[in-house]
């Protein structure tokens, strides 16, 4: 038992040493695909994801601001016919995105930013459902979070995880019928909490 504990302790020290010795050399680009449509609040989603990235990577990793990567990813999708615009009526248009980025696409985007690693985060949610109780009303959503880390050196994903969670927003009748965007953020926080548990594993997988 003591021998096994000692071996585990030594292995942990080696992992931490490898991470700390190379982390300062890394820059990380991030692709974030958020829920589109009237039920989401992209600003809140961005803020929540950024806070979680800070928790996962800490101050040793230089993470490119999401605003800097978003612009190019949008251009990339436009140039590769991955954005579609549809007319709703005479005065309204809406755009939809093809969220199915292939490995080739992720590799191309990673090389554009010149970073050793790229984090790809995709957030999708169902349309909210309404439910009521005594003097209360709620909106519930089911959210799916895909979190992947791409290695430029290995030309493949080194970490992938899918987290699924339910979010609920409840108010009294006098205050409305709950908030779909709040429900999405609540579900997102649950999903990101599952990813944060793998923080050490994620950083270890990023040591080339």
Order of alpha helices (4+ residues) and beta strands (2+ residues): alpha-beta-alpha-beta-alpha-beta-beta-alpha-beta-beta-beta-beta-alpha-alpha
